[in-house]
Amino acid sequence: MQVQLARWGNSLGVRIPKDIANKLGLSEGTRVEMETDGNRILIQVDRPHYDLKDLLIGMTPEAMHQAFDWGTDVGREDVDS
């Protein structure tokens, strides 16, 4: 698909067609990463990168136990004894 560049202040802008935006889940305000690769322009959705260590800050075994309440034990699955 070909699109035409337009002036946007001192820069150039590219309009992303609606069907492509919908397919990638893009909407106004979505941040993207842009870089060059030879004579190509690469635009990628800027997805957050999570580090498990950072996500688990402050998590304790007691808090984990409270986070997953499966109800009372049934039969021989009593794991706290």
PDB file with one MODEL, atoms N, CA, C and O in Angstrom:
MODEL        1
ATOM      1  N   MET A   1       0.843  -1.165   0.000  1.00  0.00           N
ATOM      2  CA  MET A   1       0.000   0.000   0.000  1.00  0.00           C
ATOM      3  C   MET A   1       0.892   1.234   0.000  1.00  0.00           C
ATOM      4  O   MET A   1       1.842   1.316   0.779  1.00  0.00           O
ATOM      5  N   GLN A   2       0.598   2.169  -0.851  1.00  0.00           N
ATOM      6  CA  GLN A   2       1.366   3.404  -0.909  1.00  0.00           C
ATOM      7  C   GLN A   2       0.593   4.513  -0.213  1.00  0.00           C
ATOM      8  O   GLN A   2      -0.624   4.629  -0.356  1.00  0.00           O
ATOM      9  N   VAL A   3       1.325   5.330   0.545  1.00  0.00           N
ATOM     10  CA  VAL A   3       0.750   6.515   1.190  1.00  0.00           C
ATOM     11  C   VAL A   3       1.637   7.698   0.843  1.00  0.00           C
ATOM     12  O   VAL A   3       2.775   7.522   0.406  1.00  0.00           O
ATOM     13  N   GLN A   4       1.121   8.891   1.035  1.00  0.00           N
ATOM     14  CA  GLN A   4       1.864  10.097   0.693  1.00  0.00           C
ATOM     15  C   GLN A   4       2.285  10.815   1.967  1.00  0.00           C
ATOM     16  O   GLN A   4       1.496  10.958   2.901  1.00  0.00           O
ATOM     17  N   LEU A   5       3.538  11.265   1.995  1.00  0.00           N
ATOM     18  CA  LEU A   5       4.038  12.035   3.126  1.00  0.00           C
ATOM     19  C   LEU A   5       3.418  13.423   3.118  1.00  0.00           C
ATOM     20  O   LEU A   5       3.117  13.969   2.057  1.00  0.00           O
ATOM     21  N   ALA A   6       3.229  13.994   4.304  1.00  0.00           N
ATOM     22  CA  ALA A   6       2.694  15.346   4.422  1.00  0.00           C
ATOM     23  C   ALA A   6       3.553  16.127   5.410  1.00  0.00           C
ATOM     24  O   ALA A   6       4.150  15.543   6.315  1.00  0.00           O
ATOM     25  N   ARG A   7       3.615  17.426   5.241  1.00  0.00           N
ATOM     26  CA  ARG A   7       4.385  18.262   6.162  1.00  0.00           C
ATOM     27  C   ARG A   7       3.630  18.373   7.480  1.00  0.00           C
ATOM     28  O   ARG A   7       2.415  18.567   7.508  1.00  0.00           O
ATOM     29  N   TRP A   8       4.386  18.244   8.577  1.00  0.00           N
ATOM     30  CA  TRP A   8       3.830  18.382   9.920  1.00  0.00           C
ATOM     31  C   TRP A   8       4.830  19.222  10.700  1.00  0.00           C
ATOM     32  O   TRP A   8       5.766  18.681  11.288  1.00  0.00           O
ATOM     33  N   GLY A   9       4.643  20.545  10.713  1.00  0.00           N
ATOM     34  CA  GLY A   9       5.620  21.457  11.296  1.00  0.00           C
ATOM     35  C   GLY A   9       6.891  21.392  10.477  1.00  0.00           C
ATOM     36  O   GLY A   9       6.844  21.556   9.258  1.00  0.00           O
ATOM     37  N   ASN A  10       8.026  21.156  11.115  1.00  0.00           N
ATOM     38  CA  ASN A  10       9.303  21.019  10.416  1.00  0.00           C
ATOM     39  C   ASN A  10       9.591  19.565  10.038  1.00  0.00           C
ATOM     40  O   ASN A  10      10.670  19.264   9.527  1.00  0.00           O
ATOM     41  N   SER A  11       8.647  18.671  10.281  1.00  0.00           N
ATOM     42  CA  SER A  11       8.836  17.246  10.013  1.00  0.00           C
ATOM     43  C   SER A  11       7.910  16.790   8.901  1.00  0.00           C
ATOM     44  O   SER A  11       7.125  17.568   8.359  1.00  0.00           O
ATOM     45  N   LEU A  12       8.018  15.527   8.577  1.00  0.00           N
ATOM     46  CA  LEU A  12       7.099  14.894   7.634  1.00  0.00           C
ATOM     47  C   LEU A  12       6.291  13.857   8.390  1.00  0.00           C
ATOM     48  O   LEU A  12       6.798  13.208   9.304  1.00  0.00           O
ATOM     49  N   GLY A  13       5.034  13.703   8.007  1.00  0.00           N
ATOM     50  CA  GLY A  13       4.159  12.743   8.671  1.00  0.00           C
ATOM     51  C   GLY A  13       3.648  11.710   7.690  1.00  0.00           C
ATOM     52  O   GLY A  13       3.514  11.978   6.496  1.00  0.00           O
ATOM     53  N   VAL A  14       3.366  10.529   8.206  1.00  0.00           N
ATOM     54  CA  VAL A  14       2.796   9.437   7.420  1.00  0.00           C
ATOM     55  C   VAL A  14       1.441   9.103   8.041  1.00  0.00           C
ATOM     56  O   VAL A  14       1.343   8.923   9.255  1.00  0.00           O
ATOM     57  N   ARG A  15       0.412   9.022   7.226  1.00  0.00           N
ATOM     58  CA  ARG A  15      -0.902   8.600   7.721  1.00  0.00           C
ATOM     59  C   ARG A  15      -0.979   7.078   7.631  1.00  0.00           C
ATOM     60  O   ARG A  15      -0.656   6.487   6.601  1.00  0.00           O
ATOM     61  N   ILE A  16      -1.407   6.464   8.710  1.00  0.00           N
ATOM     62  CA  ILE A  16      -1.553   5.013   8.733  1.00  0.00           C
ATOM     63  C   ILE A  16      -3.007   4.699   8.404  1.00  0.00           C
ATOM     64  O   ILE A  16      -3.909   5.133   9.120  1.00  0.00           O
ATOM     65  N   PRO A  17      -3.244   3.951   7.333  1.00  0.00           N
ATOM     66  CA  PRO A  17      -4.621   3.628   6.945  1.00  0.00           C
ATOM     67  C   PRO A  17      -5.383   2.926   8.071  1.00  0.00           C
ATOM     68  O   PRO A  17      -4.804   2.178   8.859  1.00  0.00           O
ATOM     69  N   LYS A  18      -6.689   3.182   8.130  1.00  0.00           N
ATOM     70  CA  LYS A  18      -7.540   2.683   9.204  1.00  0.00           C
ATOM     71  C   LYS A  18      -7.472   1.169   9.348  1.00  0.00           C
ATOM     72  O   LYS A  18      -7.409   0.667  10.470  1.00  0.00           O
ATOM     73  N   ASP A  19      -7.484   0.419   8.230  1.00  0.00           N
ATOM     74  CA  ASP A  19      -7.476  -1.042   8.334  1.00  0.00           C
ATOM     75  C   ASP A  19      -6.184  -1.558   8.960  1.00  0.00           C
ATOM     76  O   ASP A  19      -6.203  -2.536   9.707  1.00  0.00           O
ATOM     77  N   ILE A  20      -5.072  -0.907   8.660  1.00  0.00           N
ATOM     78  CA  ILE A  20      -3.790  -1.304   9.271  1.00  0.00           C
ATOM     79  C   ILE A  20      -3.788  -0.928  10.748  1.00  0.00           C
ATOM     80  O   ILE A  20      -3.361  -1.722  11.586  1.00  0.00           O
ATOM     81  N   ALA A  21      -4.258   0.274  11.076  1.00  0.00           N
ATOM     82  CA  ALA A  21      -4.327   0.705  12.474  1.00  0.00           C
ATOM     83  C   ALA A  21      -5.197  -0.238  13.295  1.00  0.00           C
ATOM     84  O   ALA A  21      -4.833  -0.611  14.410  1.00  0.00           O
ATOM     85  N   ASN A  22      -6.339  -0.621  12.747  1.00  0.00           N
ATOM     86  CA  ASN A  22      -7.229  -1.545  13.460  1.00  0.00           C
ATOM     87  C   ASN A  22      -6.579  -2.903  13.662  1.00  0.00           C
ATOM     88  O   ASN A  22      -6.689  -3.490  14.738  1.00  0.00           O
ATOM     89  N   LYS A  23      -5.905  -3.406  12.640  1.00  0.00           N
ATOM     90  CA  LYS A  23      -5.260  -4.717  12.724  1.00  0.00           C
ATOM     91  C   LYS A  23      -4.200  -4.741  13.825  1.00  0.00           C
ATOM     92  O   LYS A  23      -4.022  -5.759  14.494  1.00  0.00           O
ATOM     93  N   LEU A  24      -3.492  -3.614  14.014  1.00  0.00           N
ATOM     94  CA  LEU A  24      -2.418  -3.549  15.008  1.00  0.00           C
ATOM     95  C   LEU A  24      -2.876  -2.979  16.346  1.00  0.00           C
ATOM     96  O   LEU A  24      -2.084  -2.882  17.284  1.00  0.00           O
ATOM     97  N   GLY A  25      -4.147  -2.604  16.438  1.00  0.00           N
ATOM     98  CA  GLY A  25      -4.655  -2.039  17.692  1.00  0.00           C
ATOM     99  C   GLY A  25      -4.145  -0.636  17.951  1.00  0.00           C
ATOM    100  O   GLY A  25      -3.995  -0.238  19.106  1.00  0.00           O
ATOM    101  N   LEU A  26      -3.876   0.124  16.894  1.00  0.00           N
ATOM    102  CA  LEU A  26      -3.372   1.485  17.041  1.00  0.00           C
ATOM    103  C   LEU A  26      -4.530   2.463  17.128  1.00  0.00           C
ATOM    104  O   LEU A  26      -5.551   2.296  16.461  1.00  0.00           O
ATOM    105  N   SER A  27      -4.362   3.483  17.953  1.00  0.00           N
ATOM    106  CA  SER A  27      -5.335   4.565  18.033  1.00  0.00           C
ATOM    107  C   SER A  27      -4.573   5.854  18.290  1.00  0.00           C
ATOM    108  O   SER A  27      -3.367   5.834  18.538  1.00  0.00           O
ATOM    109  N   GLU A  28      -5.275   6.965  18.230  1.00  0.00           N
ATOM    110  CA  GLU A  28      -4.625   8.262  18.442  1.00  0.00           C
ATOM    111  C   GLU A  28      -3.929   8.262  19.798  1.00  0.00           C
ATOM    112  O   GLU A  28      -4.531   7.899  20.808  1.00  0.00           O
ATOM    113  N   GLY A  29      -2.676   8.664  19.820  1.00  0.00           N
ATOM    114  CA  GLY A  29      -1.900   8.711  21.052  1.00  0.00           C
ATOM    115  C   GLY A  29      -1.042   7.479  21.294  1.00  0.00           C
ATOM    116  O   GLY A  29      -0.195   7.488  22.187  1.00  0.00           O
ATOM    117  N   THR A  30      -1.245   6.413  20.512  1.00  0.00           N
ATOM    118  CA  THR A  30      -0.419   5.218  20.662  1.00  0.00           C
ATOM    119  C   THR A  30       1.025   5.563  20.323  1.00  0.00           C
ATOM    120  O   THR A  30       1.296   6.222  19.320  1.00  0.00           O
ATOM    121  N   ARG A  31       1.946   5.114  21.165  1.00  0.00           N
ATOM    122  CA  ARG A  31       3.368   5.375  20.916  1.00  0.00           C
ATOM    123  C   ARG A  31       3.939   4.247  20.068  1.00  0.00           C
ATOM    124  O   ARG A  31       3.598   3.078  20.253  1.00  0.00           O
ATOM    125  N   VAL A  32       4.817   4.617  19.132  1.00  0.00           N
ATOM    126  CA  VAL A  32       5.485   3.647  18.277  1.00  0.00           C
ATOM    127  C   VAL A  32       6.978   3.924  18.282  1.00  0.00           C
ATOM    128  O   VAL A  32       7.412   5.038  18.577  1.00  0.00           O
ATOM    129  N   GLU A  33       7.756   2.910  17.956  1.00  0.00           N
ATOM    130  CA  GLU A  33       9.201   3.027  17.771  1.00  0.00           C
ATOM    131  C   GLU A  33       9.459   3.147  16.279  1.00  0.00           C
ATOM    132  O   GLU A  33       8.851   2.428  15.487  1.00  0.00           O
ATOM    133  N   MET A  34      10.361   4.053  15.884  1.00  0.00           N
ATOM    134  CA  MET A  34      10.683   4.230  14.480  1.00  0.00           C
ATOM    135  C   MET A  34      12.192   4.181  14.316  1.00  0.00           C
ATOM    136  O   MET A  34      12.928   4.808  15.077  1.00  0.00           O
ATOM    137  N   GLU A  35      12.652   3.427  13.312  1.00  0.00           N
ATOM    138  CA  GLU A  35      14.085   3.347  13.031  1.00  0.00           C
ATOM    139  C   GLU A  35      14.278   3.075  11.550  1.00  0.00           C
ATOM    140  O   GLU A  35      13.335   2.755  10.827  1.00  0.00           O
ATOM    141  N   THR A  36      15.502   3.207  11.126  1.00  0.00           N
ATOM    142  CA  THR A  36      15.812   2.934   9.729  1.00  0.00           C
ATOM    143  C   THR A  36      16.618   1.646   9.634  1.00  0.00           C
ATOM    144  O   THR A  36      17.344   1.271  10.555  1.00  0.00           O
ATOM    145  N   ASP A  37      16.471   0.988   8.503  1.00  0.00           N
ATOM    146  CA  ASP A  37      17.228  -0.223   8.192  1.00  0.00           C
ATOM    147  C   ASP A  37      17.599  -0.106   6.718  1.00  0.00           C
ATOM    148  O   ASP A  37      16.829  -0.499   5.841  1.00  0.00           O
ATOM    149  N   GLY A  38      18.785   0.438   6.454  1.00  0.00           N
ATOM    150  CA  GLY A  38      19.160   0.717   5.065  1.00  0.00           C
ATOM    151  C   GLY A  38      18.244   1.796   4.522  1.00  0.00           C
ATOM    152  O   GLY A  38      18.176   2.894   5.072  1.00  0.00           O
ATOM    153  N   ASN A  39      17.536   1.485   3.439  1.00  0.00           N
ATOM    154  CA  ASN A  39      16.616   2.478   2.874  1.00  0.00           C
ATOM    155  C   ASN A  39      15.172   2.209   3.289  1.00  0.00           C
ATOM    156  O   ASN A  39      14.238   2.701   2.656  1.00  0.00           O
ATOM    157  N   ARG A  40      14.993   1.431   4.345  1.00  0.00           N
ATOM    158  CA  ARG A  40      13.654   1.115   4.856  1.00  0.00           C
ATOM    159  C   ARG A  40      13.377   1.873   6.141  1.00  0.00           C
ATOM    160  O   ARG A  40      14.289   2.136   6.925  1.00  0.00           O
ATOM    161  N   ILE A  41      12.116   2.223   6.354  1.00  0.00           N
ATOM    162  CA  ILE A  41      11.663   2.815   7.616  1.00  0.00           C
ATOM    163  C   ILE A  41      10.869   1.741   8.345  1.00  0.00           C
ATOM    164  O   ILE A  41       9.905   1.200   7.803  1.00  0.00           O
ATOM    165  N   LEU A  42      11.273   1.432   9.573  1.00  0.00           N
ATOM    166  CA  LEU A  42      10.579   0.423  10.372  1.00  0.00           C
ATOM    167  C   LEU A  42       9.799   1.128  11.478  1.00  0.00           C
ATOM    168  O   LEU A  42      10.360   1.926  12.229  1.00  0.00           O
ATOM    169  N   ILE A  43       8.528   0.836  11.573  1.00  0.00           N
ATOM    170  CA  ILE A  43       7.679   1.388  12.621  1.00  0.00           C
ATOM    171  C   ILE A  43       7.098   0.209  13.391  1.00  0.00           C
ATOM    172  O   ILE A  43       6.448  -0.659  12.807  1.00  0.00           O
ATOM    173  N   GLN A  44       7.329   0.178  14.697  1.00  0.00           N
ATOM    174  CA  GLN A  44       6.844  -0.914  15.528  1.00  0.00           C
ATOM    175  C   GLN A  44       6.042  -0.348  16.690  1.00  0.00           C
ATOM    176  O   GLN A  44       6.359   0.720  17.214  1.00  0.00           O
ATOM    177  N   VAL A  45       5.015  -1.061  17.082  1.00  0.00           N
ATOM    178  CA  VAL A  45       4.236  -0.655  18.243  1.00  0.00           C
ATOM    179  C   VAL A  45       5.139  -0.713  19.467  1.00  0.00           C
ATOM    180  O   VAL A  45       5.838  -1.703  19.685  1.00  0.00           O
ATOM    181  N   ASP A  46       5.124   0.338  20.255  1.00  0.00           N
ATOM    182  CA  ASP A  46       5.952   0.414  21.458  1.00  0.00           C
ATOM    183  C   ASP A  46       5.236  -0.315  22.590  1.00  0.00           C
ATOM    184  O   ASP A  46       4.422   0.276  23.299  1.00  0.00           O
ATOM    185  N   ARG A  47       5.536  -1.584  22.754  1.00  0.00           N
ATOM    186  CA  ARG A  47       4.933  -2.387  23.811  1.00  0.00           C
ATOM    187  C   ARG A  47       5.840  -2.339  25.035  1.00  0.00           C
ATOM    188  O   ARG A  47       7.063  -2.375  24.903  1.00  0.00           O
ATOM    189  N   PRO A  48       5.248  -2.257  26.220  1.00  0.00           N
ATOM    190  CA  PRO A  48       6.092  -2.241  27.423  1.00  0.00           C
ATOM    191  C   PRO A  48       6.835  -3.570  27.593  1.00  0.00           C
ATOM    192  O   PRO A  48       6.313  -4.633  27.254  1.00  0.00           O
ATOM    193  N   HIS A  49       8.029  -3.494  28.108  1.00  0.00           N
ATOM    194  CA  HIS A  49       8.829  -4.680  28.387  1.00  0.00           C
ATOM    195  C   HIS A  49       8.912  -4.829  29.900  1.00  0.00           C
ATOM    196  O   HIS A  49       9.456  -3.968  30.591  1.00  0.00           O
ATOM    197  N   TYR A  50       8.372  -5.922  30.402  1.00  0.00           N
ATOM    198  CA  TYR A  50       8.325  -6.145  31.839  1.00  0.00           C
ATOM    199  C   TYR A  50       9.433  -7.095  32.262  1.00  0.00           C
ATOM    200  O   TYR A  50       9.771  -8.036  31.544  1.00  0.00           O
ATOM    201  N   ASP A  51       9.983  -6.839  33.421  1.00  0.00           N
ATOM    202  CA  ASP A  51      10.978  -7.701  34.036  1.00  0.00           C
ATOM    203  C   ASP A  51      10.293  -8.369  35.225  1.00  0.00           C
ATOM    204  O   ASP A  51       9.772  -7.681  36.103  1.00  0.00           O
ATOM    205  N   LEU A  52      10.288  -9.691  35.262  1.00  0.00           N
ATOM    206  CA  LEU A  52       9.596 -10.412  36.318  1.00  0.00           C
ATOM    207  C   LEU A  52      10.050  -9.957  37.696  1.00  0.00           C
ATOM    208  O   LEU A  52       9.234  -9.838  38.610  1.00  0.00           O
ATOM    209  N   LYS A  53      11.334  -9.703  37.853  1.00  0.00           N
ATOM    210  CA  LYS A  53      11.869  -9.256  39.143  1.00  0.00           C
ATOM    211  C   LYS A  53      11.177  -7.967  39.583  1.00  0.00           C
ATOM    212  O   LYS A  53      10.827  -7.818  40.754  1.00  0.00           O
ATOM    213  N   ASP A  54      10.982  -7.042  38.654  1.00  0.00           N
ATOM    214  CA  ASP A  54      10.322  -5.776  38.992  1.00  0.00           C
ATOM    215  C   ASP A  54       8.842  -5.974  39.293  1.00  0.00           C
ATOM    216  O   ASP A  54       8.286  -5.294  40.156  1.00  0.00           O
ATOM    217  N   LEU A  55       8.202  -6.899  38.586  1.00  0.00           N
ATOM    218  CA  LEU A  55       6.782  -7.148  38.820  1.00  0.00           C
ATOM    219  C   LEU A  55       6.521  -7.779  40.183  1.00  0.00           C
ATOM    220  O   LEU A  55       5.440  -7.619  40.750  1.00  0.00           O
ATOM    221  N   LEU A  56       7.510  -8.495  40.707  1.00  0.00           N
ATOM    222  CA  LEU A  56       7.329  -9.205  41.969  1.00  0.00           C
ATOM    223  C   LEU A  56       7.871  -8.455  43.180  1.00  0.00           C
ATOM    224  O   LEU A  56       7.935  -9.018  44.273  1.00  0.00           O
ATOM    225  N   ILE A  57       8.263  -7.192  43.002  1.00  0.00           N
ATOM    226  CA  ILE A  57       8.765  -6.409  44.138  1.00  0.00           C
ATOM    227  C   ILE A  57       7.690  -6.348  45.218  1.00  0.00           C
ATOM    228  O   ILE A  57       6.541  -6.001  44.945  1.00  0.00           O
ATOM    229  N   GLY A  58       8.068  -6.682  46.426  1.00  0.00           N
ATOM    230  CA  GLY A  58       7.150  -6.629  47.560  1.00  0.00           C
ATOM    231  C   GLY A  58       6.262  -7.856  47.693  1.00  0.00           C
ATOM    232  O   GLY A  58       5.488  -7.945  48.646  1.00  0.00           O
ATOM    233  N   MET A  59       6.349  -8.792  46.778  1.00  0.00           N
ATOM    234  CA  MET A  59       5.518  -9.995  46.850  1.00  0.00           C
ATOM    235  C   MET A  59       6.163 -10.977  47.823  1.00  0.00           C
ATOM    236  O   MET A  59       7.354 -11.273  47.729  1.00  0.00           O
ATOM    237  N   THR A  60       5.365 -11.472  48.748  1.00  0.00           N
ATOM    238  CA  THR A  60       5.849 -12.429  49.746  1.00  0.00           C
ATOM    239  C   THR A  60       5.072 -13.732  49.580  1.00  0.00           C
ATOM    240  O   THR A  60       4.018 -13.740  48.944  1.00  0.00           O
ATOM    241  N   PRO A  61       5.573 -14.831  50.142  1.00  0.00           N
ATOM    242  CA  PRO A  61       4.812 -16.082  50.080  1.00  0.00           C
ATOM    243  C   PRO A  61       3.412 -15.938  50.680  1.00  0.00           C
ATOM    244  O   PRO A  61       2.454 -16.529  50.180  1.00  0.00           O
ATOM    245  N   GLU A  62       3.298 -15.148  51.759  1.00  0.00           N
ATOM    246  CA  GLU A  62       1.991 -14.945  52.386  1.00  0.00           C
ATOM    247  C   GLU A  62       1.044 -14.213  51.433  1.00  0.00           C
ATOM    248  O   GLU A  62      -0.131 -14.563  51.330  1.00  0.00           O
ATOM    249  N   ALA A  63       1.557 -13.204  50.743  1.00  0.00           N
ATOM    250  CA  ALA A  63       0.723 -12.454  49.798  1.00  0.00           C
ATOM    251  C   ALA A  63       0.321 -13.334  48.616  1.00  0.00           C
ATOM    252  O   ALA A  63      -0.801 -13.232  48.121  1.00  0.00           O
ATOM    253  N   MET A  64       1.223 -14.190  48.167  1.00  0.00           N
ATOM    254  CA  MET A  64       0.902 -15.100  47.068  1.00  0.00           C
ATOM    255  C   MET A  64      -0.205 -16.064  47.487  1.00  0.00           C
ATOM    256  O   MET A  64      -1.111 -16.360  46.708  1.00  0.00           O
ATOM    257  N   HIS A  65      -0.123 -16.552  48.731  1.00  0.00           N
ATOM    258  CA  HIS A  65      -1.139 -17.483  49.224  1.00  0.00           C
ATOM    259  C   HIS A  65      -2.506 -16.798  49.238  1.00  0.00           C
ATOM    260  O   HIS A  65      -3.511 -17.413  48.880  1.00  0.00           O
ATOM    261  N   GLN A  66      -2.546 -15.538  49.646  1.00  0.00           N
ATOM    262  CA  GLN A  66      -3.807 -14.795  49.694  1.00  0.00           C
ATOM    263  C   GLN A  66      -4.318 -14.484  48.291  1.00  0.00           C
ATOM    264  O   GLN A  66      -5.528 -14.388  48.084  1.00  0.00           O
ATOM    265  N   ALA A  67      -3.421 -14.326  47.331  1.00  0.00           N
ATOM    266  CA  ALA A  67      -3.826 -13.960  45.977  1.00  0.00           C
ATOM    267  C   ALA A  67      -4.565 -15.105  45.282  1.00  0.00           C
ATOM    268  O   ALA A  67      -5.377 -14.861  44.389  1.00  0.00           O
ATOM    269  N   PHE A  68      -4.299 -16.327  45.671  1.00  0.00           N
ATOM    270  CA  PHE A  68      -4.906 -17.485  45.026  1.00  0.00           C
ATOM    271  C   PHE A  68      -5.687 -18.293  46.044  1.00  0.00           C
ATOM    272  O   PHE A  68      -5.175 -19.264  46.601  1.00  0.00           O
ATOM    273  N   ASP A  69      -6.908 -17.897  46.284  1.00  0.00           N
ATOM    274  CA  ASP A  69      -7.764 -18.630  47.211  1.00  0.00           C
ATOM    275  C   ASP A  69      -8.613 -19.605  46.401  1.00  0.00           C
ATOM    276  O   ASP A  69      -9.535 -19.201  45.693  1.00  0.00           O
ATOM    277  N   TRP A  70      -8.296 -20.873  46.511  1.00  0.00           N
ATOM    278  CA  TRP A  70      -9.007 -21.900  45.760  1.00  0.00           C
ATOM    279  C   TRP A  70     -10.134 -22.503  46.576  1.00  0.00           C
ATOM    280  O   TRP A  70     -10.740 -23.483  46.145  1.00  0.00           O
ATOM    281  N   GLY A  71     -10.428 -21.957  47.723  1.00  0.00           N
ATOM    282  CA  GLY A  71     -11.487 -22.507  48.563  1.00  0.00           C
ATOM    283  C   GLY A  71     -10.931 -23.517  49.541  1.00  0.00           C
ATOM    284  O   GLY A  71      -9.719 -23.704  49.645  1.00  0.00           O
ATOM    285  N   THR A  72     -11.832 -24.164  50.257  1.00  0.00           N
ATOM    286  CA  THR A  72     -11.398 -25.130  51.269  1.00  0.00           C
ATOM    287  C   THR A  72     -10.899 -26.414  50.602  1.00  0.00           C
ATOM    288  O   THR A  72     -11.309 -26.767  49.496  1.00  0.00           O
ATOM    289  N   ASP A  73     -10.003 -27.095  51.312  1.00  0.00           N
ATOM    290  CA  ASP A  73      -9.466 -28.353  50.818  1.00  0.00           C
ATOM    291  C   ASP A  73     -10.548 -29.413  50.801  1.00  0.00           C
ATOM    292  O   ASP A  73     -11.430 -29.424  51.659  1.00  0.00           O
ATOM    293  N   VAL A  74     -10.481 -30.304  49.824  1.00  0.00           N
ATOM    294  CA  VAL A  74     -11.452 -31.378  49.672  1.00  0.00           C
ATOM    295  C   VAL A  74     -10.688 -32.686  49.583  1.00  0.00           C
ATOM    296  O   VAL A  74      -9.700 -32.783  48.855  1.00  0.00           O
ATOM    297  N   GLY A  75     -11.129 -33.671  50.303  1.00  0.00           N
ATOM    298  CA  GLY A  75     -10.482 -34.976  50.210  1.00  0.00           C
ATOM    299  C   GLY A  75      -9.074 -34.970  50.772  1.00  0.00           C
ATOM    300  O   GLY A  75      -8.845 -34.438  51.859  1.00  0.00           O
ATOM    301  N   ARG A  76      -8.117 -35.560  50.045  1.00  0.00           N
ATOM    302  CA  ARG A  76      -6.755 -35.717  50.557  1.00  0.00           C
ATOM    303  C   ARG A  76      -5.827 -34.607  50.101  1.00  0.00           C
ATOM    304  O   ARG A  76      -4.610 -34.783  50.151  1.00  0.00           O
ATOM    305  N   GLU A  77      -6.351 -33.467  49.655  1.00  0.00           N
ATOM    306  CA  GLU A  77      -5.482 -32.395  49.154  1.00  0.00           C
ATOM    307  C   GLU A  77      -5.068 -31.398  50.237  1.00  0.00           C
ATOM    308  O   GLU A  77      -4.531 -30.341  49.906  1.00  0.00           O
ATOM    309  N   ASP A  78      -5.293 -31.688  51.490  1.00  0.00           N
ATOM    310  CA  ASP A  78      -4.944 -30.777  52.575  1.00  0.00           C
ATOM    311  C   ASP A  78      -3.434 -30.554  52.544  1.00  0.00           C
ATOM    312  O   ASP A  78      -2.670 -31.429  52.952  1.00  0.00           O
ATOM    313  N   VAL A  79      -3.000 -29.391  52.063  1.00  0.00           N
ATOM    314  CA  VAL A  79      -1.565 -29.124  51.897  1.00  0.00           C
ATOM    315  C   VAL A  79      -0.956 -28.355  53.052  1.00  0.00           C
ATOM    316  O   VAL A  79       0.267 -28.227  53.121  1.00  0.00           O
ATOM    317  N   ASP A  80      -1.773 -27.836  53.963  1.00  0.00           N
ATOM    318  CA  ASP A  80      -1.231 -27.052  55.081  1.00  0.00           C
ATOM    319  C   ASP A  80      -0.856 -27.924  56.263  1.00  0.00           C
ATOM    320  O   ASP A  80      -0.285 -27.401  57.221  1.00  0.00           O
ATOM    321  N   SER A  81      -1.134 -29.205  56.262  1.00  0.00           N
ATOM    322  CA  SER A  81      -0.826 -30.059  57.420  1.00  0.00           C
ATOM    323  C   SER A  81       0.569 -30.611  57.313  1.00  0.00           C
ATOM    324  O   SER A  81       1.009 -31.352  58.193  1.00  0.00           O
TER     325      SER A  81
ENDMDL
END
